Amino acid sequence: MSFREKKAWVTMMALIVVTIPYIFLMVRAYHQPDPDFFRLVHLVTLALITFVVLEIALVFVARKLSPEDAGIPKDERDQLFAFRAARFSYVALIILMIAVTFVMIHDSGRNWGYGMLYLNAIVCAEIMRAIVVIVQYRRGY
Amino acid sequence: MPVLPISNRIRELRADHGEMSQLELARLIGVTRQTVNAIELGKYSPSLEVAFRIAEVFDLPLEKVFKYKK
């Protein structure tokens, strides 16, 4: 297994390990009768720090296990895989943002403004995508 | 797995060049060993630039290393 594949496994596992308890604790803290805003911020900070520490430690281990290609920059196949992954994750992100927007709007109708902001963010991202495509066609490569 | 229309003789040429390893070839052409393996197995078609670099390592014209199957 190449270093980059190991790194992808590491990132996925670190995210899962950190996110599951984080969501559990966050939902519990949020549904308290009087949610403490600072407790929520602490949870986010703690999850972020845990993820970063875990990722660094595991990438270090992956590097030790794959010394032959750990220091090599991404080659064209690595870049192709990264582009494909970005395309899939972008579609997933847009679908999830639309779902979250509907949840926000249906939440007693209080979050219309935020819902619209989310939709506008999607529109901005799509405009950005069109611009990047146009620029590439214009310059020819 | 999709069948790519391009075949190659890299494995054979490596053997002819003093049993050159995939890692050695990878370092010479600036890709990872896994990419060389994927090219050899026909799972991945390299860019023209990498194809030329491979041909250059073996000191052969491109068409002696890669073959396009119609």
Backbone of each chain as ProteinMPNN parsed JSONL, in Angstrom:
{"seq_chain_A": "MSFREKKAWVTMMALIVVTIPYIFLMVRAYHQPDPDFFRLVHLVTLALITFVVLEIALVFVARKLSPEDAGIPKDERDQLFAFRAARFSYVALIILMIAVTFVMIHDSGRNWGYGMLYLNAIVCAEIMRAIVVIVQYRRGY", "coords_chain_A": {"N_chain_A": [[0.852, -1.201, 0.0], [0.564, 2.19, -0.87], [2.109, 5.231, 0.407], [0.371, 7.404, 0.163], [-2.117, 6.21, -0.018], [-2.246, 5.005, 2.473], [-2.275, 7.344, 3.969], [-4.743, 8.382, 3.276], [-6.403, 6.454, 4.425], [-5.72, 6.88, 7.088], [-6.649, 9.514, 7.512], [-9.398, 9.146, 7.094], [-10.024, 7.273, 9.145], [-9.236, 8.716, 11.444], [-11.005, 10.868, 11.317], [-13.465, 9.532, 11.622], [-13.153, 8.328, 14.145], [-12.932, 10.584, 15.773], [-15.221, 12.079, 15.152], [-17.577, 10.573, 15.757], [-17.828, 10.286, 18.711], [-17.817, 13.025, 19.132], [-20.156, 14.029, 17.851], [-22.086, 12.694, 19.37], [-21.622, 13.771, 21.975], [-22.024, 16.463, 21.401], [-24.703, 16.601, 20.546], [-25.939, 15.805, 22.905], [-25.14, 17.864, 24.637], [-26.303, 20.03, 23.359], [-29.019, 19.548, 23.634], [-29.533, 20.032, 26.247], [-31.434, 21.584, 28.918], [-30.679, 24.264, 29.243], [-28.577, 25.156, 27.083], [-25.062, 25.415, 27.193], [-23.177, 27.741, 25.689], [-20.39, 28.062, 25.651], [-19.535, 25.568, 26.386], [-20.184, 24.129, 24.137], [-18.465, 25.316, 22.285], [-16.048, 24.568, 23.448], [-16.178, 21.839, 23.034], [-16.052, 21.658, 20.235], [-13.492, 22.737, 19.818], [-11.928, 20.898, 21.253], [-12.442, 18.558, 19.791], [-11.344, 19.267, 17.349], [-8.617, 19.668, 17.994], [-7.983, 17.105, 18.913], [-8.359, 15.662, 16.564], [-6.361, 16.779, 14.894], [-3.993, 16.113, 16.313], [-4.172, 13.328, 16.354], [-4.162, 12.775, 13.596], [-1.626, 13.779, 12.833], [0.044, 12.08, 14.349], [-0.64, 9.534, 13.323], [-0.064, 9.844, 10.608], [2.65, 10.142, 10.801], [3.352, 7.566, 11.617], [2.512, 6.172, 9.328], [4.286, 7.227, 7.502], [6.672, 6.168, 8.44], [6.183, 3.527, 7.885], [6.109, 3.47, 5.148], [8.672, 4.243, 3.835], [9.791, 4.428, 1.312], [8.196, 5.922, -0.503], [7.286, 8.105, 0.876], [8.341, 10.691, 0.917], [8.043, 11.609, -1.611], [6.724, 13.841, -4.039], [3.215, 14.276, -5.068], [2.37, 12.248, -7.802], [1.229, 12.076, -11.285], [-0.85, 10.162, -11.278], [-1.629, 10.078, -8.607], [-2.597, 12.681, -8.452], [-4.735, 12.547, -10.232], [-6.411, 10.772, -8.858], [-6.907, 12.36, -6.641], [-8.31, 14.489, -7.827], [-10.616, 13.149, -8.732], [-11.639, 12.337, -6.281], [-12.155, 14.818, -5.151], [-14.158, 15.725, -6.842], [-16.259, 13.908, -6.325], [-16.629, 14.384, -3.573], [-17.38, 17.024, -3.632], [-19.891, 16.969, -4.887], [-21.24, 15.476, -2.955], [-21.063, 17.261, -0.834], [-22.614, 19.438, -1.775], [-25.167, 18.23, -1.983], [-25.583, 17.562, 0.71], [-25.535, 20.103, 1.844], [-27.809, 21.245, 0.704], [-29.72, 19.578, 1.872], [-29.339, 20.22, 4.589], [-30.076, 22.886, 4.475], [-32.843, 22.7, 3.951], [-33.648, 21.448, 6.296], [-33.034, 23.459, 8.126], [-34.768, 25.499, 7.283], [-37.233, 24.331, 7.764], [-37.207, 24.148, 10.471], [-39.13, 25.299, 12.509], [-39.425, 27.527, 10.976], [-37.669, 29.521, 11.63], [-35.158, 29.89, 10.713], [-34.842, 30.969, 8.165], [-33.255, 32.944, 6.986], [-30.59, 32.011, 7.35], [-30.838, 29.662, 5.931], [-31.215, 30.632, 3.344], [-28.752, 31.84, 3.018], [-27.096, 29.61, 2.932], [-28.017, 28.422, 0.549], [-27.268, 30.41, -1.232], [-24.537, 30.217, -0.931], [-24.068, 27.782, -2.176], [-24.789, 28.453, -4.784], [-22.804, 30.354, -5.318], [-20.552, 28.702, -5.237], [-21.059, 27.107, -7.464], [-20.989, 29.016, -9.49], [-18.324, 29.686, -9.295], [-17.203, 27.272, -10.085], [-18.019, 27.2, -12.77], [-16.616, 29.437, -13.704], [-13.946, 28.605, -13.374], [-13.874, 26.476, -15.195], [-14.372, 27.882, -17.607], [-12.124, 29.604, -17.685], [-10.102, 27.72, -18.02], [-10.78, 26.645, -20.552], [-10.456, 28.968, -22.092], [-7.69, 29.557, -21.825], [-6.704, 27.253, -22.805], [-5.49, 24.973, -21.707]], "CA_chain_A": [[0.0, 0.0, 0.0], [1.399, 3.396, -0.972], [1.988, 6.186, 1.51], [-0.828, 8.258, -0.002], [-3.306, 5.426, 0.338], [-2.222, 4.907, 3.944], [-2.657, 8.661, 4.494], [-6.2, 8.503, 3.122], [-6.991, 5.607, 5.473], [-5.488, 7.564, 8.365], [-7.563, 10.655, 7.613], [-10.757, 8.633, 7.258], [-10.174, 6.676, 10.475], [-9.142, 9.775, 12.451], [-12.264, 11.621, 11.275], [-14.542, 8.706, 12.196], [-12.892, 8.155, 15.585], [-13.188, 11.847, 16.478], [-16.557, 12.629, 14.877], [-18.672, 9.837, 16.409], [-18.059, 10.796, 20.074], [-18.092, 14.47, 19.087], [-21.578, 14.23, 17.547], [-22.832, 12.213, 20.536], [-21.496, 14.759, 23.055], [-22.593, 17.736, 20.947], [-26.175, 16.489, 20.581], [-26.334, 15.777, 24.325], [-24.946, 19.213, 25.196], [-27.25, 20.945, 22.701], [-30.377, 19.299, 24.112], [-29.667, 20.385, 27.661], [-32.464, 22.63, 29.057], [-30.07, 25.581, 29.011], [-27.274, 24.81, 26.495], [-23.954, 26.316, 27.48], [-22.494, 28.039, 24.432], [-18.943, 27.845, 25.79], [-19.305, 24.121, 26.4], [-20.225, 23.708, 22.729], [-17.214, 25.782, 21.67], [-14.99, 23.705, 23.977], [-16.289, 20.539, 22.363], [-15.534, 21.824, 18.864], [-12.041, 22.927, 19.931], [-11.349, 19.625, 21.683], [-12.525, 17.622, 18.66], [-10.383, 19.727, 16.34], [-7.253, 19.393, 18.48], [-7.818, 15.646, 18.922], [-8.195, 15.222, 15.173], [-5.052, 17.203, 14.376], [-2.954, 15.325, 16.991], [-4.31, 11.952, 15.865], [-3.743, 12.763, 12.186], [-0.167, 13.947, 12.781], [0.673, 10.864, 14.887], [-0.846, 8.401, 12.407], [0.685, 10.1, 9.366], [4.045, 9.852, 11.159], [3.478, 6.099, 11.573], [2.396, 5.788, 7.91], [5.552, 7.638, 6.876], [7.691, 5.182, 8.858], [5.872, 2.242, 7.251], [6.325, 3.589, 3.693], [9.768, 5.214, 3.637], [10.191, 4.537, -0.101], [7.467, 6.944, -1.264], [6.714, 9.11, 1.776], [8.816, 12.041, 0.641], [7.875, 11.919, -3.039], [5.504, 14.628, -4.292], [2.149, 13.577, -5.793], [2.58, 12.105, -9.244], [0.001, 12.343, -12.063], [-1.92, 9.241, -10.866], [-2.099, 10.586, -7.311], [-3.386, 13.885, -8.715], [-5.992, 12.105, -10.843], [-7.242, 10.237, -7.772], [-7.327, 13.488, -5.802], [-9.337, 15.221, -8.582], [-11.847, 12.353, -8.694], [-12.156, 12.399, -4.907], [-12.691, 16.167, -4.954], [-15.417, 15.805, -7.599], [-17.283, 13.175, -5.569], [-16.915, 15.031, -2.285], [-18.081, 18.276, -3.933], [-21.306, 16.621, -5.104], [-21.783, 15.102, -1.637], [-21.182, 18.489, -0.039], [-23.755, 20.217, -2.277], [-26.393, 17.522, -1.587], [-25.738, 17.705, 2.162], [-25.866, 21.514, 2.15], [-29.224, 21.446, 0.358], [-30.492, 18.883, 2.917], [-29.251, 21.028, 5.812], [-30.869, 24.099, 4.239], [-34.265, 22.367, 4.15], [-33.855, 21.208, 7.736], [-33.007, 24.771, 8.791], [-35.981, 26.248, 6.94], [-38.377, 23.668, 8.403], [-37.074, 24.226, 11.918], [-40.041, 26.361, 12.978], [-39.363, 28.678, 10.081], [-36.886, 30.609, 12.225], [-33.824, 30.009, 10.124], [-34.958, 31.283, 6.737], [-32.087, 33.744, 6.577], [-29.423, 31.127, 7.239], [-31.123, 28.734, 4.831], [-30.942, 31.345, 2.096], [-27.293, 32.015, 2.938], [-26.551, 28.323, 2.494], [-28.32, 28.258, -0.878], [-26.416, 31.352, -1.961], [-23.166, 29.669, -0.921], [-24.043, 26.751, -3.222], [-24.801, 29.162, -6.07], [-21.463, 30.943, -5.481], [-19.616, 27.608, -5.564], [-21.336, 26.688, -8.849], [-20.465, 30.083, -10.352], [-16.865, 29.514, -9.245], [-16.87, 26.11, -10.908], [-18.17, 27.601, -14.17], [-15.514, 30.353, -14.02], [-12.709, 27.809, -13.513], [-13.975, 25.75, -16.474], [-14.219, 28.866, -18.692], [-10.718, 30.05, -17.72], [-9.285, 26.641, -18.597], [-11.037, 26.592, -21.997], [-9.886, 30.174, -22.697], [-6.234, 29.494, -21.941], [-6.432, 26.103, -23.654], [-4.845, 23.827, -21.046]], "C_chain_A": [[0.886, 1.248, 0.0], [1.163, 4.312, 0.231], [0.708, 7.005, 1.394], [-2.106, 7.496, 0.319], [-3.389, 5.272, 1.855], [-2.709, 6.215, 4.563], [-4.175, 8.854, 4.394], [-6.925, 7.661, 4.173], [-6.9, 6.304, 6.83], [-6.483, 8.701, 8.553], [-8.995, 10.171, 7.859], [-10.97, 8.08, 8.668], [-10.149, 7.749, 11.565], [-10.443, 10.572, 12.493], [-13.397, 10.829, 11.925], [-14.376, 8.603, 13.718], [-13.235, 9.432, 16.363], [-14.65, 12.271, 16.327], [-17.673, 11.902, 15.634], [-18.876, 10.298, 17.865], [-18.394, 12.285, 20.096], [-19.583, 14.733, 18.843], [-22.439, 13.824, 18.761], [-22.811, 13.276, 21.657], [-22.157, 16.084, 22.686], [-24.127, 17.701, 21.014], [-26.661, 16.521, 22.027], [-26.23, 17.173, 24.948], [-25.979, 20.187, 24.636], [-28.655, 20.789, 23.261], [-30.532, 19.476, 25.621], [-30.728, 21.488, 27.768], [-31.91, 24.034, 28.79], [-28.673, 25.357, 28.429], [-26.218, 25.877, 26.757], [-23.14, 26.513, 26.198], [-21.001, 27.713, 24.524], [-18.601, 26.359, 25.837], [-19.287, 23.584, 24.956], [-18.928, 24.103, 22.01], [-16.046, 24.925, 22.146], [-14.987, 22.36, 23.273], [-15.71, 20.597, 20.949], [-14.004, 21.911, 18.908], [-11.35, 21.617, 20.284], [-11.331, 18.615, 20.533], [-11.476, 17.979, 17.608], [-8.95, 19.378, 16.738], [-6.983, 17.884, 18.453], [-7.576, 15.133, 17.508], [-6.796, 15.548, 14.657], [-3.932, 16.347, 14.983], [-2.959, 13.887, 16.46], [-3.787, 11.822, 14.43], [-2.223, 12.853, 12.086], [0.528, 12.654, 13.235], [0.549, 9.704, 13.891], [-0.117, 8.595, 11.074], [2.176, 9.824, 9.604], [4.295, 8.347, 11.077], [3.437, 5.616, 10.111], [3.683, 6.094, 7.166], [6.656, 6.624, 7.19], [7.468, 3.838, 8.152], [6.101, 2.263, 5.736], [7.456, 4.561, 3.398], [10.103, 5.439, 2.168], [9.461, 5.646, -0.861], [6.877, 8.063, -0.398], [7.122, 10.54, 1.405], [8.592, 12.492, -0.796], [6.616, 12.766, -3.25], [4.485, 13.826, -5.091], [2.505, 13.44, -7.264], [1.226, 12.257, -9.953], [-1.166, 11.422, -11.66], [-2.494, 9.661, -9.518], [-3.008, 11.79, -7.524], [-4.735, 13.535, -9.336], [-6.946, 11.591, -9.763], [-7.769, 11.376, -6.896], [-8.429, 14.298, -6.502], [-10.673, 14.476, -8.527], [-12.496, 12.443, -7.308], [-12.799, 13.756, -4.655], [-14.036, 16.314, -5.66], [-16.549, 15.109, -6.841], [-17.645, 13.911, -4.282], [-17.631, 16.355, -2.509], [-19.578, 18.006, -4.121], [-21.968, 16.267, -3.767], [-22.013, 16.352, -0.786], [-22.403, 19.308, -0.462], [-25.067, 19.56, -1.837], [-26.639, 17.71, -0.086], [-26.105, 19.135, 2.541], [-27.326, 21.804, 1.831], [-30.102, 20.789, 1.434], [-30.504, 19.705, 4.201], [-30.098, 22.293, 5.668], [-32.354, 23.814, 4.484], [-34.568, 22.114, 5.621], [-33.929, 22.544, 8.472], [-34.297, 25.538, 8.537], [-37.194, 25.651, 7.659], [-38.325, 23.732, 9.922], [-37.847, 25.458, 12.426], [-39.983, 27.615, 12.119], [-38.503, 29.811, 10.595], [-35.599, 30.88, 11.462], [-33.852, 30.276, 8.623], [-33.705, 31.991, 6.214], [-30.864, 32.881, 6.374], [-29.591, 30.139, 6.089], [-30.8, 29.378, 3.493], [-29.441, 31.579, 1.908], [-26.629, 30.742, 2.422], [-26.774, 28.136, 0.994], [-27.46, 29.192, -1.727], [-24.965, 30.872, -2.015], [-23.023, 28.607, -2.005], [-23.973, 27.412, -4.599], [-23.42, 29.761, -6.345], [-20.45, 29.868, -5.889], [-19.806, 27.169, -7.009], [-20.821, 27.735, -9.838], [-18.942, 29.954, -10.441], [-16.43, 28.353, -10.141], [-16.945, 26.469, -12.399], [-17.008, 28.508, -14.592], [-14.219, 29.569, -14.257], [-12.709, 27.04, -14.834], [-13.725, 26.706, -17.638], [-12.756, 29.3, -18.833], [-9.843, 28.986, -18.377], [-9.501, 26.507, -20.103], [-10.4, 27.783, -22.71], [-8.386, 30.055, -22.879], [-5.778, 28.242, -22.693], [-5.716, 24.936, -23.003], [-5.338, 23.687, -19.616]], "O_chain_A": [[1.837, 1.345, 0.775], [0.177, 4.188, 0.958], [0.039, 7.271, 2.392], [-3.059, 8.06, 0.859], [-4.462, 5.394, 2.446], [-3.452, 6.212, 5.545], [-4.807, 9.408, 5.294], [-7.929, 8.09, 4.741], [-7.853, 6.32, 7.608], [-7.086, 8.839, 9.617], [-9.709, 10.703, 8.709], [-11.975, 8.382, 9.312], [-10.946, 7.7, 12.502], [-10.932, 10.913, 13.57], [-14.193, 11.382, 12.685], [-15.334, 8.769, 14.473], [-13.763, 9.367, 17.474], [-15.249, 12.77, 17.279], [-18.614, 12.541, 16.104], [-19.993, 10.668, 18.225], [-19.147, 12.754, 20.951], [-20.199, 15.547, 19.531], [-23.388, 14.519, 19.124], [-23.853, 13.626, 22.21], [-22.766, 16.745, 23.527], [-24.761, 18.648, 21.479], [-27.657, 17.172, 22.345], [-27.115, 17.605, 25.686], [-26.471, 21.061, 25.35], [-29.402, 21.762, 23.358], [-31.557, 19.106, 26.193], [-30.912, 22.252, 26.82], [-32.579, 24.877, 28.193], [-27.688, 25.361, 29.168], [-26.45, 27.071, 26.567], [-22.505, 25.587, 25.695], [-20.421, 27.158, 23.591], [-17.533, 25.939, 25.393], [-18.491, 22.713, 24.608], [-18.372, 23.327, 21.232], [-15.158, 24.589, 21.363], [-13.932, 21.811, 22.956], [-14.977, 19.703, 20.525], [-13.312, 21.246, 18.138], [-10.325, 21.263, 19.7], [-10.343, 17.911, 20.325], [-10.81, 17.105, 17.052], [-8.173, 18.864, 15.933], [-5.915, 17.438, 18.034], [-6.711, 14.288, 17.277], [-6.131, 14.702, 14.06], [-3.031, 15.906, 14.27], [-1.914, 13.31, 16.16], [-3.066, 10.881, 14.1], [-1.601, 12.095, 11.343], [1.473, 12.191, 12.596], [1.516, 8.983, 13.647], [0.382, 7.637, 10.485], [2.873, 9.333, 8.717], [5.311, 7.905, 10.541], [4.228, 4.761, 9.711], [4.12, 5.323, 6.311], [7.462, 6.272, 6.329], [8.416, 3.11, 7.859], [6.266, 1.214, 5.113], [7.23, 5.598, 2.775], [10.629, 6.49, 1.799], [10.036, 6.251, -1.766], [6.073, 8.866, -0.871], [6.34, 11.478, 1.561], [8.916, 13.624, -1.155], [5.56, 12.449, -2.704], [4.829, 12.823, -5.717], [2.901, 14.416, -7.901], [0.209, 12.53, -9.315], [-2.325, 11.836, -11.693], [-3.706, 9.605, -9.311], [-4.048, 11.921, -6.877], [-5.753, 14.145, -9.011], [-8.13, 11.928, -9.753], [-8.922, 11.362, -6.466], [-9.375, 14.744, -5.851], [-11.723, 15.079, -8.308], [-13.71, 12.6, -7.174], [-13.854, 13.845, -4.027], [-14.949, 16.954, -5.137], [-17.653, 15.642, -6.725], [-18.821, 14.044, -3.942], [-18.417, 16.774, -1.659], [-20.421, 18.724, -3.582], [-23.088, 16.69, -3.478], [-23.032, 16.476, -0.107], [-23.14, 19.812, 0.386], [-25.977, 20.246, -1.372], [-27.762, 17.983, 0.336], [-26.898, 19.353, 3.457], [-28.004, 22.512, 2.575], [-31.103, 21.365, 1.859], [-31.55, 19.87, 4.829], [-30.756, 22.719, 6.618], [-33.039, 24.594, 5.145], [-35.616, 22.516, 6.127], [-34.784, 22.737, 9.337], [-34.856, 26.151, 9.446], [-38.077, 26.383, 8.108], [-39.306, 23.4, 10.588], [-37.267, 26.502, 12.725], [-40.466, 28.667, 12.536], [-38.573, 30.929, 10.086], [-35.025, 31.965, 11.554], [-32.958, 29.839, 7.899], [-33.18, 31.668, 5.148], [-30.177, 32.992, 5.359], [-28.642, 29.818, 5.374], [-30.193, 28.758, 2.619], [-28.927, 31.523, 0.792], [-25.724, 30.789, 1.588], [-25.865, 27.747, 0.261], [-26.986, 28.817, -2.799], [-24.259, 31.088, -3.001], [-21.993, 28.531, -2.676], [-23.205, 26.992, -5.465], [-22.922, 29.688, -7.469], [-19.608, 30.086, -6.76], [-18.832, 26.887, -7.707], [-20.283, 27.392, -10.891], [-18.353, 30.093, -11.512], [-15.431, 28.438, -10.855], [-16.07, 26.103, -13.185], [-16.478, 28.371, -15.694], [-13.49, 29.832, -15.214], [-11.686, 26.956, -15.513], [-12.961, 26.389, -18.55], [-12.217, 29.359, -19.938], [-8.962, 29.296, -19.179], [-8.551, 26.285, -20.853], [-9.864, 27.633, -23.808], [-7.852, 30.397, -23.934], [-4.641, 28.16, -23.158], [-5.362, 23.982, -23.696], [-4.909, 22.781, -18.902]]}, "seq_chain_B": "MPVLPISNRIRELRADHGEMSQLELARLIGVTRQTVNAIELGKYSPSLEVAFRIAEVFDLPLEKVFKYKK", "coords_chain_B": {"N_chain_B": [[-12.879, -3.912, -13.783], [-11.806, -1.514, -16.128], [-10.808, -2.255, -19.493], [-7.916, -1.119, -20.854], [-6.947, 0.502, -23.922], [-4.278, 0.518, -24.415], [-1.268, -1.215, -24.487], [1.803, -2.405, -22.978], [5.427, -2.906, -22.82], [6.869, -2.809, -20.536], [7.553, -4.392, -18.263], [9.022, -6.478, -19.404], [11.08, -5.003, -20.583], [12.299, -3.933, -18.339], [13.345, -6.222, -17.211], [15.206, -6.853, -19.171], [16.966, -4.797, -18.806], [19.015, -5.295, -16.804], [17.457, -6.446, -14.717], [15.97, -4.301, -13.662], [14.368, -2.659, -10.985], [10.907, -1.914, -10.128], [10.813, 0.249, -8.463], [13.243, 1.556, -8.969], [12.851, 2.323, -11.648], [10.652, 3.942, -11.262], [11.754, 6.044, -9.779], [13.475, 7.103, -11.662], [11.741, 8.167, -13.553], [10.148, 9.83, -12.144], [7.759, 9.168, -10.746], [5.544, 7.304, -8.517], [6.29, 3.999, -7.162], [4.02, 2.452, -7.17], [2.548, 3.567, -9.211], [4.068, 2.885, -11.452], [3.702, 0.127, -11.325], [0.914, -0.011, -11.752], [0.785, 0.962, -14.372], [2.245, -1.0, -15.729], [0.576, -3.218, -15.348], [-1.513, -2.498, -16.897], [-3.561, -1.051, -15.825], [-3.602, 1.629, -15.664], [-3.248, 4.356, -17.828], [-0.439, 6.128, -18.737], [0.454, 9.66, -18.785], [1.384, 11.473, -21.75], [3.835, 12.656, -21.374], [5.016, 11.181, -19.238], [5.075, 8.722, -20.49], [6.922, 9.222, -22.538], [9.171, 9.675, -20.954], [9.563, 7.154, -19.866], [10.161, 5.692, -22.177], [12.521, 6.957, -22.854], [14.204, 6.197, -20.759], [14.639, 3.516, -21.384], [15.833, 3.861, -23.743], [14.491, 3.78, -26.207], [12.218, 4.188, -29.026], [8.92, 5.586, -28.564], [6.858, 3.94, -29.588], [7.932, 1.443, -29.42], [7.754, 0.749, -26.879], [5.14, 1.214, -25.949], [1.944, 0.083, -27.103], [-0.806, 0.642, -29.176], [-3.952, -0.751, -29.046], [-6.395, -1.418, -31.346]], "CA_chain_B": [[-11.768, -3.037, -14.188], [-11.872, -1.234, -17.566], [-9.644, -2.707, -20.278], [-7.369, 0.042, -21.551], [-6.518, 0.12, -25.271], [-2.816, 0.648, -24.581], [-0.469, -2.231, -23.793], [3.205, -1.979, -22.911], [6.444, -3.945, -22.614], [7.757, -2.286, -19.481], [8.069, -5.473, -17.424], [10.037, -7.16, -20.212], [12.229, -4.1, -20.75], [12.989, -3.846, -17.033], [14.131, -7.458, -17.079], [16.335, -6.73, -20.102], [17.894, -3.767, -18.309], [19.619, -5.709, -15.539], [16.418, -6.666, -13.693], [15.662, -3.018, -13.015], [13.157, -2.78, -10.159], [9.86, -0.904, -10.363], [11.177, 1.443, -7.692], [14.31, 2.256, -9.7], [12.237, 2.982, -12.804], [9.781, 5.013, -10.739], [12.604, 7.19, -9.398], [14.033, 7.697, -12.885], [10.724, 8.906, -14.324], [9.479, 10.783, -11.255], [6.432, 8.766, -10.249], [5.677, 6.334, -7.423], [6.401, 2.603, -7.587], [2.654, 1.949, -7.404], [2.122, 4.04, -10.534], [4.744, 2.017, -12.43], [3.013, -1.169, -11.272], [-0.403, 0.147, -12.39], [1.013, 1.09, -15.82], [2.652, -2.339, -16.207], [-0.579, -4.124, -15.344], [-2.525, -1.973, -17.814], [-4.679, -0.454, -15.074], [-3.517, 3.081, -15.78], [-2.51, 4.865, -18.991], [0.31, 7.31, -18.311], [0.417, 10.833, -19.66], [2.372, 11.42, -22.84], [5.126, 13.052, -20.796], [5.574, 10.036, -18.503], [5.351, 7.68, -21.494], [8.201, 9.584, -23.179], [10.265, 9.487, -19.983], [9.805, 5.703, -19.778], [10.843, 5.299, -23.421], [13.869, 7.516, -22.785], [14.989, 5.357, -19.838], [15.019, 2.291, -22.094], [16.48, 4.296, -24.974], [13.699, 3.237, -27.316], [11.112, 5.077, -29.413], [7.68, 5.361, -27.799], [6.045, 2.836, -30.114], [8.556, 0.155, -29.063], [7.403, 0.497, -25.46], [3.666, 1.177, -25.846], [1.241, -0.3, -28.322], [-2.237, 0.968, -29.135], [-4.768, -1.848, -29.583], [-7.654, -0.887, -31.869]], "C_chain_B": [[-11.838, -2.781, -15.692], [-10.614, -1.72, -18.281], [-9.15, -1.515, -21.103], [-6.836, -0.381, -22.915], [-5.008, 0.2, -25.485], [-2.102, -0.449, -23.79], [0.99, -1.763, -23.782], [4.127, -3.157, -22.627], [7.363, -3.578, -21.451], [8.378, -3.408, -18.636], [9.237, -6.187, -18.128], [11.3, -6.292, -20.344], [13.008, -3.928, -19.443], [13.89, -5.062, -16.84], [15.376, -7.398, -17.966], [17.382, -5.726, -19.624], [18.384, -4.14, -16.908], [18.624, -5.876, -14.412], [16.136, -5.377, -12.907], [14.358, -3.163, -12.214], [12.139, -1.699, -10.528], [10.219, 0.393, -9.657], [12.254, 2.254, -8.41], [13.725, 3.014, -10.897], [11.385, 4.167, -12.346], [10.594, 6.256, -10.411], [13.161, 7.891, -10.636], [12.999, 8.547, -13.632], [9.877, 9.838, -13.449], [8.036, 10.454, -10.899], [6.64, 7.771, -9.103], [5.785, 4.918, -7.993], [5.026, 2.034, -7.924], [2.14, 2.38, -8.771], [2.775, 3.202, -11.628], [4.04, 0.67, -12.497], [1.654, -1.091, -11.992], [-0.269, 0.264, -13.912], [1.34, -0.291, -16.403], [1.462, -3.276, -16.328], [-1.708, -3.651, -16.262], [-3.733, -1.391, -17.103], [-4.727, 1.057, -15.266], [-2.701, 3.455, -17.021], [-1.764, 6.12, -18.586], [0.099, 8.481, -19.268], [1.5, 10.666, -20.722], [3.774, 11.706, -22.297], [5.791, 11.877, -20.064], [5.92, 8.91, -19.479], [6.688, 7.96, -22.197], [9.374, 9.36, -22.237], [10.61, 8.0, -19.857], [10.602, 5.243, -21.01], [12.299, 5.773, -23.404], [14.779, 6.675, -21.882], [15.492, 4.112, -20.564], [15.685, 2.58, -23.438], [15.804, 3.696, -26.216], [12.668, 4.273, -27.764], [9.824, 4.651, -28.694], [6.918, 4.111, -28.257], [6.648, 1.451, -29.852], [8.234, -0.212, -27.598], [5.892, 0.329, -25.308], [3.059, 0.791, -27.185], [-0.237, 0.031, -28.149], [-3.03, -0.143, -29.802], [-6.091, -1.273, -30.046], [-8.814, -1.81, -31.496]], "O_chain_B": [[-11.923, -3.735, -16.465], [-9.504, -1.615, -17.758], [-9.877, -0.978, -21.939], [-6.329, -1.493, -23.062], [-4.516, -0.022, -26.591], [-2.303, -0.594, -22.584], [1.355, -0.831, -24.499], [3.687, -4.243, -22.252], [8.516, -4.007, -21.409], [9.57, -3.381, -18.333], [10.28, -6.455, -17.532], [12.424, -6.78, -20.232], [14.231, -3.793, -19.454], [15.026, -4.955, -16.378], [16.457, -7.833, -17.569], [18.55, -5.81, -20.004], [18.189, -3.39, -15.952], [18.902, -5.495, -13.275], [16.074, -5.37, -11.678], [13.375, -3.718, -12.706], [12.479, -0.698, -11.16], [9.972, 1.486, -10.166], [12.191, 3.482, -8.455], [14.051, 4.177, -11.133], [11.394, 5.237, -12.953], [10.188, 7.376, -10.72], [13.302, 9.113, -10.659], [13.354, 9.538, -14.27], [9.002, 10.544, -13.948], [7.198, 11.346, -10.766], [7.775, 7.438, -8.762], [5.424, 4.666, -9.142], [4.886, 1.234, -8.849], [1.387, 1.649, -9.416], [2.128, 2.847, -12.614], [3.808, 0.133, -13.58], [1.294, -1.993, -12.747], [-1.097, -0.262, -14.655], [0.788, -0.694, -17.427], [1.352, -4.035, -17.291], [-2.734, -4.32, -16.389], [-4.802, -1.249, -17.695], [-5.764, 1.686, -15.056], [-1.605, 2.937, -17.235], [-2.383, 7.085, -18.136], [-0.367, 8.315, -20.395], [2.399, 9.835, -20.6], [4.756, 11.086, -22.704], [6.979, 11.614, -20.249], [6.932, 8.228, -19.316], [7.483, 7.047, -22.42], [10.44, 8.912, -22.657], [11.779, 7.627, -19.755], [11.581, 4.506, -20.894], [13.195, 5.075, -23.88], [15.953, 6.464, -22.184], [16.638, 3.701, -20.38], [16.054, 1.664, -24.173], [16.456, 3.187, -27.128], [12.282, 5.141, -26.98], [9.678, 3.502, -28.278], [6.409, 3.337, -27.447], [5.988, 0.428, -30.031], [8.429, -1.349, -27.169], [5.424, -0.582, -24.625], [3.583, 1.123, -28.248], [-0.838, -0.26, -27.114], [-2.818, -0.448, -30.976], [-6.835, -0.703, -29.248], [-9.961, -1.534, -31.847]]}, "name": "protein", "num_of_chains": 2, "seq": "MSFREKKAWVTMMALIVVTIPYIFLMVRAYHQPDPDFFRLVHLVTLALITFVVLEIALVFVARKLSPEDAGIPKDERDQLFAFRAARFSYVALIILMIAVTFVMIHDSGRNWGYGMLYLNAIVCAEIMRAIVVIVQYRRGYMPVLPISNRIRELRADHGEMSQLELARLIGVTRQTVNAIELGKYSPSLEVAFRIAEVFDLPLEKVFKYKK"}
